[in-house]
Amino acid sequence: MNQNTERELGWDDTIEKDGGEFTLLPPGDYNFTVTKFERGRFNGSDKMPACNQAKIELTVHSPEHGDVVIFHNLFLHTKTEGLLSNFFAGIGQKRKGEKLKMNWQTVIGSRGRLKLEINNFKGRDGVDKTNNQVKTFYAADELPPGQPTQQYQQPQQYQHPQHQQSPFPGSPPPQGGGWQTGQF
């Protein structure tokens, strides 16, 4: 069994990995994959009113440091509409100058390229800290050929066989469905 596979731990399992492991990537351009998306609510601040918030987890692929997870928040507010457009262009859903209805169902698994920078900040404990922060997402349609992107495709809807259209107009839909003996 692969020891690196993520799984639920049992109450009596043995653990080994120490906490606090953190990799700070050098500033630069990296390929990424969106690995998690969560809907949230931002309570507001001096600079931004309360609004919906998309909490995005990105796996950044570094040839030197391996895969590193970083977190990126998107605020669903007109003040940050350009940042939302930048993200959706980066995963191939939006083209410059075009309108887009944000499709959050297709975000997980999307890939693209981004520019990371180092963010210096003071933690809640008053200690100076650093982390990686996305400076920009590169528009998928403007990347040179060979860059890993996943262009947005309209999701196909599943149609149950009983609800499929008949190839012959005016005739009833195909009959069937259910289990057949020896099927499994």
Disulfide bonds with the S-S distance in Angstrom:
none
